[in-house]
Amino acid sequence: MGLPVRGQLTVVRPATDDDVDLLVAWHADPEVSRYWDDETFTPEQMRTRLEREPVDAWIVEADGEPVGYLQSWWEEEAGSRRGGLDGFLVSEARGRGLMPDAARALARSLLDAGWEYVTVDPYAWNERAVRGWANAGFVEVSRHPPDEGHQHAWVLMRFEPESGSADTESGSNQTRT
């Protein structure tokens, strides 16, 4: 992946080294970090995160301004690529349907690129995220207790393009696994 992905309301573009300071500042905001298990990063740590595989980092833009972050991660097995998304919007961008729009556009582009499926795994307590992912076209598959990768109970959801809400204004979300 490398090209910008366009939704109806958003553009999702690859994150670059030029975005490091912005991403560090976003993660330092308690209204973002609480959805990311209170993780914060130094610029050096963020540069390392942007270069890691198997993860692609994306900046969500609305009206030409950066408003959020998405990451797509993948695994390959028997020649088949599948994976998931994680992401967040800054506080000022929430409630406008931007994350469902961006997530839907990115998930569709990943399927078009040959991915077998795309999932998300928001915390069950984050009902806004669960609704937002549903508005993007993700459907609940199962619920799980806390585990090694999740500090809280979580919901596995899978992208089913025909299930997504056509109403991109109906709900924004704050997503996190």
N, C-alpha and C positions, 0 to 999 in steps of 0.2 A: 504494500500500500504506500502511496506517496502523493497521489493527487488529491486536491481538495474534493470533498464530497458535499453536494449541495442539497439541502432540504428546502422546504417551502419558506421557512423563517430563518434558517441558519446556514452557515458554511462551516464545515468541519475540515480543518487543515492540519497537516503534520506539525507537531511541536518541534521547535528548533532550539539551538543554543541561545538564540535571541529571546526566548521565552522563559529562560531559567529564573531570572529575578521575579518575574510575574508569578510563576508557579510557586516559588518559595514563599512569596508574600501571601498568595491565596491559601496555601497549606498552613501558614501561621495564624490565619484568621480562625478563631474558635468556632465560628459558624460554618466553617468548612471542615476543620480538623475533627470535630466531634463525629462526623460521618465517616472518618478515615481512622478510627481507633486512636484519635489524638496524635497521629503521626505528623511530625514536622521535619523539614529537611534543610540542610545547608545548601548553598549553591553547588558545591562539589558533589554532594549526594544526589542532588537533582540532575546534574549532568550525567552521572552514572546511571540513574534511573531512565533517562531519555535514551541511552544507548543500549539498554539491556534487551535481550531476546529471551523468550519469544513475546515481546510486548511492543506494540506501536502506540506512541503517545500522540494525542490530538488536542488542538485548541478549538473550542466552539466559539464562533463569532456570530453576532447579530448586529445588523446595521453597520458592519465593518469594524466593530469593537469586540475584543475578546471578553467573553462572559463566562467561560467554563472550560472544563477539561473532560476528555474521554480517553480511556485507554482500551485498546483491543489486545487481548492475549490469546494465544493459540497453542494447540498441541497437534501433533501429526501422528497418525497410527494407520498402518497399512495403506499409505498413500492418500489418506483422507485428512483434511485439515478441519478442525472445529475449535471453538473457543467461546470467549465471552467478552463482555464489556463491563467497565466500572466508570463512574464519572460523577461530576458535581457541577453545579452552577454557583456563581457568586450570589450573595444574598439579593443584591439589587436586580438580578435577572430572573429571579424565581416568580412563578405565578403567571407566566406569559406563554406557556406551552413550548418553550425553547428546547428543553432537554428531550421531551418526547420526539420532537421534530428532528433534532440532531441524532438521537439514538436510532430512530427509525431509518434515517438516511444512511447512517454508517452500517447498520446491520444489513440492510438491503444490499449495499455495495459489497459487503463481505460475502454474502450468499452469491451475488453475481460473479464474484471472483473465485467461486468454487468451494467455499466453506460448506461443510455438511450441515452445520447448525451453529447458532449463536445463542448464548445464554447470559443471564444476569443472576446475581444472588444477593439481593438486598436483605438487610436485617428485617426481621418480622416486625419489630417495633417501629420501623420507619414506614408507616402506612402511606405517607405522601410519596415516597419512592416507589412503593409497590404499585400505587395507582398510576404514577407517572410512567413506569415501565409498561403497565397494561395499556395506557394510552398510546404508547409507541408500538404496540403490537406483540408484546411479550405475554405469554400465558403461564399461569402457575402450573408447575409439574409436581412439586413436592415441597414439604416443610421439614426442616432439620434442626436438631439441637445444636448448641455451640460445639465446635470441634477445633482442630488444630489451626484451621484457616479463618475461623469466625469466632469472635469473642461472645457473640450473642446468637440466639436462634435466628435462622435465616430461611429464605424462600428461594427455591430454584425456579427460575422462569425461563422459558424458551421462546425465541422469536418466531412468530407465525404471522407473516405479513398480512394475511387476510383478516386477522383479528384486531388489528390496530384501530384505534378511534380515528375517524376522519376529522374530528374536531380538534385541531392542533392548539386551540386556545383553551381547551378544557382543563388543563392542569399541567403545571410544571412539577419537577421533582428534584429531590436531593438524593442522589444515588450513592450507594456504598455497599461493599461486601464486608 
